[in-house]
Amino acid sequence: MWKRLSVIILTLITTVVLASANETLKYTVDLTADGQAITGRANFYGLYIVTDGANAVTFDLHDGTSTAGTKIIPTTVIDPADNTNQVISFSFPVVVSNGLYVNITTAGTVTYKVYYNTIFK
C-alpha cells in the first residue's frame, strides 16, 4: 500500500515539475537603449549583448520600472577589447517581481535581447 502511494506521489511531483519546466522562453526584440525590458513578474534568464567593439558598455539591471528598483547584479562593464558578443546568464532564473529595467551606457552602439518567461501568479 505505502509503496503504491509513494509511486503515485512521486509521479504527481514529477508531472508538476515537468509542467512548470515546459513554459515557453520568451525574448525581447532588439533593444538599443535604457528602458523596461520586462513588464511585471517574470523569471529572468539572462541577456545577449552585441557591442560595436570600439567602446566600453556599462549596464545595470534593476527589478522594477526604473533605476530606483533593486539592482539585480553589480554594475557590469564590457571592455571593448573583449568579444563583441557577450552573454550574461544564470544557472537558475532570477525572479523579478516588478519587471526588469536595463540601464545601459556607451559612447558607441549596443544591441541587446532579454530572455525571460512570465509568471502568472
Secondary structure by P-SEA (a helix, b strand, c coil): caaaaaaaaaaaaaaaaaaaaacbbbbbccccccccccccccccccccccccccbbbbbbbbccccccccccccbbbbbcccccbbbbbbcbbbbbccbbbbbbbccbbbbbbbbbbbbcc
